[in-house]
Amino acid sequence: MSSEQISDPAKAVAALEDLYEKESQRLQKSLSAFAEDKLPKKRSRGFYPRVRVEIPSLRLKNITRSYGFCDRPGTYETTITRPDLFRRYLTEQLTELKNNHDCTFQIGLSDMPMPIHFAFPEGLHIEQGLTSRQIEAFQDHFDAPDLAVMDDELVNGEIDIPAHEKRPLSLFSAPRIDYSLHRLRHYTGTDCSHFQNFVLFTNYQFYVDAFRQVAKNLVADDSTAYSEFVEPENSNHGPQMPAYHLKRNDLDGITLINIGIGPSNAKTITDHVAVLRPSAWIMLGHCAGLRSTQRLGDYVLAHGYVRDDHVLDADLPLWVPIPALAEVQTSLEQSVADVFELESGDLKRVMRTGTVASIDNRNWELRDQAEPVRRFSQSRAIALDMESATIAANGFRFRVPYGTLLIVSDRPLHGELKLPGMASEFYRSQVDRHLDVGIRAVDIMRDLPSARLHSRKLRSFNEVPFQ
């Protein structure tokens, strides 16, 4: 298909928006005609926009970012969806490529069909308004989502691209992104346009209640840059993992998601949030303290993970280490010091840094404890939960900066079980400030240059140019 040569990144993104709008609107009109039995018998198709760059040779400058450059000569391209939603991100990525390679951008339509379902950002319910005869004929007229172009082989590093073939510009194809955008709306009860660049995950309603109050106060305060607070849509049945968005006009606000309990939920939501390319995500949750010297209410800053959750074993082998990211770690340490008004040397009074083990069996205490306790001891684990290693491992897998700050809510190896009435006053006061620590950490990370926050530890040998 023909393409337009554009050298200005902002104009290239505008051209992508124009192509996407025309293709999606054409499909929407075709569906309306189909519903009125006015559609021609031939198949109605739309195609995703595509951006391509040619890099004939490498003359790289002093590269300080972990992204924004091609590591070998060749043709690079990717399909694009919702360029309106990703305008800031796409403009930044193309600008970095322009700065590093002085390249022009070939903007045109790809040969990848746009499924009719994804031409409707709000979702498409074909059973509404169509007769049973039309529903049966639906796939004869329109393209349906194709799982073959929505897998994560590229993300997982399972594809070796020959030197003579086109190379991907981004980690995700347009259909894979569209799929996640629609799933996010389903799981969180909010549109993807509200998601912010910093994401906090939690597994307790308490944090949601506290965040709602803090967010409303910050929006009402004219001295802050927060502009709006968006909650999930009202419905008789709430979303599975509701999301709450403390928004800024530059998208550098905070999204809080209550993921519930368990590694399956943690994987599911991060699989989809990842396509939005957030600046960082952090787990704020509760954990079991494993050491006799810990108290209920002590904080745990994870600097290593034991993956006993199993949900990512097929995507990320267990032999892959999940490193601590210095930029996130120091931000969390500083935020604890700021909130508690402590010098760095006094942090050990309220926080311990060490290995966190994540397990997939909430009732592990009811089994013979000798074997798991031995493994936890050998790994030097200081805390146990069910989500943190999953969220960190998926952050590593998807190249999203990650961190974990937990609070000790029980000590099962030392007789303090998670039962009503066992929480101390110290524990309750620490919980009250846990969210404040998370928000302060975001403030610190927001002030970091993106080149520092997006660590080179996240990038592989054979990496795509886009962040």
Secondary structure, DSSP 4 states (H G I P E B T S, - for coil): --EEEE--HHHHHHHHHHHHHHHHHHHHHHHHHHHTT-S-SSPP--EEEEEEEEE-S-------SSSSS-SSSEEEEEE---TTTTHHHHHHHHHHHHHHH---EEEEEEEEE--GGGG-TT---TTSS--HHHHHHHHHHSPPP-GGGS--TTTTT-----TTS-EESSSS-HHHHHHHHHHHHHHHSS-GGG--SEEEEES-HHHHHHHHHHHHHHHH-TTSSEEEEE-PPP-SS--SS-EEEEEETTS-SEEEEE--SSHHHHHHHHHHHGGG--SEEEEEEEEEE-STT--TT-EEEEEEEEEE--TTTTTS-TTS--PPPHHHHHHHHHHHHHHHT--GGGGGGTEEEEEEEEES-TTGGGS-SHHHHHHHHHTTEEEEESSHHHHHHHHHHHT--EEEEEEEEEBGGGTB-S-TT---HHHHHHHHHHHHHHHHHHHHHHTS-HHHHS-GGG--SS--S--
